């Protein structure tokens, strides 16, 4: 047995992977980019998100199988190539804005997300198993995720400088994001060779489909795996459906507000708020395992639904208050980043080692499927009313918590 202290080099690489991957300088302004540059409405933005998620949904399970068959390192290299090409097309879209150009860029971005999702987590788990690391998986994953969130914080701060430098021309942020992604791609090539193990060296459609089917069957017929996969997917989809609406909310709330009246560059405040959100989230993620040691993991997983619902409901009544918006989104990110490392550990612990990459990919795929439904609907509601949107999301999440609690009690009574 060994400790992560004995593997500082590789642990640093794991952390740097997430750090560099999260230097998406455009992220705090993505919806504003679509609304301003592409002259789209929120329903069309929702359609773009749905298209991205459809691509992820279609490619997700095959991507997990490809990782198992051709090697996880190879898969991640392909992933970053898709990202870089996507960023280039978004950049060009700034000069030639068109819904269909954004469809192409979003589709390629979706390929990158599908090829990445679950793969790096599986590599971390493989490393922990091979090196016989004694620390809990949630602690290790939480610390690497905190590095990702620190990257997001730095991204937010750099994006402030960039948005001032380019005078609000959002498309230049996509070009800047290519640099850290190219560095990340090169770093992945230095990972240990055993992380690129292959089950099958040549492509065989029959074998590919068989692996695909076996992965699906395993997840949906194994009760514990199925339960955690569905829970993680639903919660993540709910969060991802609403998280980016902080951008137009902040923009609307800061216009005319006295404290911001001397500087009308509202994008600066969006960047600052994102930085605050990410640094607090990094602390939450890095310390999630400590909370898990004091509170039952199942309670943390379940009560996150209730607390997220309450926060969303309160936000629905105060969508014009910049301070409530800030606190609400900070709390949402804290809840997600406390819950997520625990969910990854639970899925990893109940899943057979050889099926982890596929199981995590299926979880991400299910999240995408839910987002395909949610994103356009939420965009349509947001076009009508932000307060109605957050009230409905809050009521839904609280209802899920209540129904789940009643179901658990009935099962306990029956048993």
N, C-alpha and C positions, 0 to 999 in steps of 0.2 A: 504493500500500500504506500501511496505517496500523497503529498500535499500540493496544492496549487502554487505554493511558495517555491517548490522545486522546479516549476515549469513556467517561470515568469516570462520567458521569451514568447512562448506560444500563447499564453494568456494575454499578453500585451497585444499580440496580433489579433486575437479574437476581439479584444476591446477596440482596437484601431479599425478593424473591419466595420463595426457598427458606427464608430465615430465618423469615418470618411463617408460611409453610405448615407449618413443623415445630413451631410452638407448639401442639402437641396435648397439652394439659396432662393429658389422661386416659391417654395412651399407656403410661406406666410402670405403670399400674394396670388396664389393660383386662381382662386375664384375671381379676384379683382382683375387678373389678366384676361380671363375669359369675358368678363362683363365689359371691360373697357376696350381691350384690343380687338376682341372678336365680335363685340356688340351683341353678345348672347344674353338670353334671359336665364333665370335660375332653372327653369324646366329643361332648357337645352344643356345647361351645365350638368344637370342630373342625368340626362341622356348620355353625355360623354362619360360620366362616371359609370353608368350602367354598361356601356360598350367596353370600357376597360375591365369591368368585373366579369362580363361574358367571356372575354378572352382568357382571363384568369381561370374562370370556371372550366372552360374547355380544355385548357392546357395543364391545369393544376395536377391532377392525378397522373397523367402521362409524364409530367416533369419529375414527379417523385420516383416513378419507375425508371426514367432515364438516369436519374441520379444513382439509383441502385445498380443499374446495368452498365453505365458508362463512366461512373465516377463523379463524386460530388464536386471536386475541383473543376472538372471539365464543364459541369453544369453551371457553376457560378461564373466562369469566364464567359460563357454564352450569355448569361443573364446580364452582365455588365455591358456587353456589346450591344444588346437590345436597348438598354438604358441610354447609352451614349448616342445611338442613332436617333432615338426618340427625342432627346434634348436638342439635337441639331434641327430636327423638323419643327419643334416648338419655336426655336429661335427664328427659323425662316418664316413661320406663321406670323411673327410680329411684323414682318414686311408685307406679307401677302395673307392677311387674315381671312380665314374661311372655316366654316364649321367642318367641312370635309377634310381639310388639312389637319385640323385638331383631332378628327376621328382617326386618321392614320397614325398621328403621334401618340394618341392615347392607346391605340391598339398595340403598338410596339412597346409602350410603357407597360402594358398589361402582360406582354410576353416576359419582360424583365422581372416583373413582380412574381409571376407564376414560377419562373425558373429559380428564383431566389427563395421563395417562401418555403419554410420548413427545412430547407437544405442545410443552411448554416447551423441551425439549432441541432440538427441530427449530427453534424460534424463535431459540435461541441460535446454532445452526449457520447459519441464514439470515442473521442479523445479521453473523456473522463473514465470510460469503461476500460480502454486499452491501457491507460496509465494507472488505473486503479486509484483514482483520486478519492480521498476520504470525505471531503466537504460535500454537503447536500447539493444536488443539481440546481435547486432553486437559488441557492446562495451564489453559485458560480454564474448561472444565467442572469441573475439579478444584477451582479456586478458588471458583466459585459453589457447588459442593457443600459445600465447607468452611464456607461461610456458613450453609448449611442445617443442618449438623451443630452449628455454634455456636448456632443457633436451638434445636436439640434440647437442647443443654446448658443453655441458659437456661431452656427449658421445664421440664427436670427440676428445676432449682433452684426455679423459681417454683411448680412443682407441690408441692414439699415444704411451702412456706408455705401454699398453698391447702388441702392435705390436712389440715394442722393446724387451719387456720381453720374448715373445714367439718366437722371432727371425724370424718374417715374416711367421709364420705358422698360416694362417688365421683361420683355423677351431676352434682354441681355443677361438676365439672371440664369437662364437655361444654359447659355454658352459658358458662363463661369462655373456651373455645376459639373461640367465635363472633366475639369482638372482633377478634383478629388476622386471621381469615379475611375479615371484612368489609373491613378495611383493605387486605388483599392484593387483593381484588376491585377496589377503587377504583384501586389502583396499576396494575393490568393495563390499565385503560382509558387510561393515559397512555403506553403503549408506542407506537413509531412506526407510522404508518398502513400502511406496506408489509407489516407483520407480519399484517395482516388481509386479505391478498390472497385473492381468490376465483377458483376455476377455473370455477365454475358458480353463477349468481346465483339460480336457481330450482330447486326440488327436482324431479328427474325420476327415478322409480324405476329405469327402464332404465339411465340414466346412472350412478346410484348403485351399482347391482349390477355394472355393467361396471367401474367404478373399483375396487370391492371385489375382484372377481375378478382384475383385472389386477395389483393389489397383491399378492394371494396368489400368483399365478403367478410374478410377478417374484421374490419372496423365495425360493420353493421350487425355482425352476429356475436361480437364480443361485448357483453352488456356494459361493463365498466368503461371500455374504450369508447363505445357509442355514446354513453351518457356525458362523458367529459368533452368529447368532440362537439356534440350538439350544443352544450352549455357555452363552451368557449366561442363557438361560431356566432351564436345568437347575441351574446353580450358585445363581442367585437363589432359585429355588423351594426348594432344599435349605436355604438359610440362613433364608428367611422361615418355613419350616415349624417351625423349632425356636427362633427368637430370643426369642419372647415367654414361653417356659417358664422364663426367668430369674426371672420374678416369683414363681411359687409355689416355685421352688427356693430363692430368697433368703429368702422367708417361712419356709419349713421349716427352713432352715439357721440362721437367726438366733434362732428360738425356743429359749430355754434356754441360748443361748451367753452366756458370762459378760460379754464385752465389751459386749453389748447389753442386759444384764439390768436396768440402771437405768432404761431407757426402753423401754417395750414397744410403742412406735409403730413397728412394723417398716417401715411404708410410707416413713418418713423415709429409711431406709437404702437402700430400693429406689431412691428418687429420687436419692440421692447417688451410688450405683453407676452409674445411667444417665447422670448428669452426667459422671462420669469417663470412661465408655465413649465418650460423644459428643465430648468435647473431644479425646481421643486420636484418635478417628476423623477429626475435622476436620483435624488436623495431617497424618494419613496421606493423606487425600484431596487436600489442597492440595499435597502434595509427591510424589504418585504419578508425575507427569511426570518428576521428577528420577531416580527409580528406573528409569523406562522408558529414560532416556538412557544408563544404565549396564548394564542387563540387557535382553536380548532380550524384546520384548513377548510373544511366544508362550510363552516359558519362564515368565514371570510368570503368564500366564493358566492354563497347565497345572499348574504346581506349587502354585497356590492350592488346587486340589482335594486334593492330598496333605496340605498343611499343615492345611487345614480338617478333613480326616478324622482326622488325628493328634490335633488339639486336642479334637475331639468324643469320640474314643475314650478319651482320658485323663480327660475330664470324666465319662464313664460309670463310671469306677472311683472317682470322688471326688465324687459328687453331694451328699454331706452336708457337704462342706468349703466354707465361705463364701469362703475365699481362693482356692481352685482355681476356684470358680464365677466369681469376679470376673475373674481372669486369663484364664480360658478365653473368656469372652464378650468381653473387651477384644480378645483376639487374633483372634476371629472377625470382629468389626467392622473391625479394622485390615485383615484380608485382603480383606474385601468392598470396603472403601473405597479400597484400592490398586487392586484389580482393576476396579472398576466404571467409573471414568473412562476407563481404557484400552479397555474393551469398547465404550463409547459411541463413542469415537473410531474404533475399528476398524469398527464397523457403519456409522458416518457416512462413513468414507473409501471403503468398498467399495460403498456404495449410491448410486444416481443421486440427484441433488439433489431432484428432484420426487417421489421415493418415500421420502424419509427419515422423514417423520412416520408414514407407513403402516408402514414397516419396523420402526420403534421400537415402534409400537403392536402389531404382530404379535408382536414379541419379548415384550412385556409380556403379551399374550394367551396365548402359549404358557406363560409362567410361571404364569399363572392356571389354565390347564388342568392343569398338573402339581400345583398346590396343591389343586385340587378333589379329586384322588386322595389326596395326601399328608395333608392336614389332619385329616380324620376318622380315618384310620388311625393317625396319630401321636398324636392325642388318646386313642384307644383304648389304645394301648401305654403312654402316659403315665399313664393311669388305673391301669394294672397295675404299671408299674415305670419310674421315670425313668432308672435306670442302664441298663436294657435298651434304652431308647429311644436314648440317646446312643451306646451301643456299636454298635447297628445302623446308625445314621446314619454313624458314623465308618468302619465296615467298608465301607459302600456307597460313600462318597466315595473312599476309598483304592482300592477295586476299579475305580472309573471311571478314576482316574489310571493305574493299571496297564494296564487294557485299552486305553486311548487310546495309551499309550506303545508297547505291543506292536503296535498297528495302524499307528502311524506308522513303526515300524521295518520292518514288512512292506512298506509302500508304498515306502519308500526302497530296500529290497532289490529289489523288483520293478522299480522304475524304473532 
